[in-house]
Amino acid sequence: MNIGEEDWPSRFHIAPAKITAYLHNPDHRDGAAKCRFLAAFGFTPRNPDDLRDALLGHCRRTHFQGVLPGYQAVKLCFEGPLAALIGIDPQVRTVWQVDEGDPSRTARFITLKPLPRARP
């Protein structure tokens, strides 16, 4: 399912805690593996803005895969390369949520998931 230009988010937002307490937290129950994965591509807790910028760059129309219904929200899925600081850009899926009652149509970052590498 696609969304039209009138339904496209007006902006994309990442709560700082999503990066510092989740993706960059080696002790987080769900985020520890993601922390290790991201560190392999140069993203470290010392520079959370690097990851924030890469995630914001990931949610572009060329990576847009579609929407999923959520509880009083729509989730937008993006798949493609995440601009790495070192090495090869990893393939990831990011999920963003737009709440139905939000007149600003702000898409909030929900999660990131590594995707398998394409075979040559």
Beta strands, then each sheet from edge to edge (+ up, - down):
strand 1: 11-13
strand 2: 64-70
strand 3: 73-81
strand 4: 91-99
strand 5: 106-114
sheet 1: 1+ 5+ 4- 3+ 2-
end
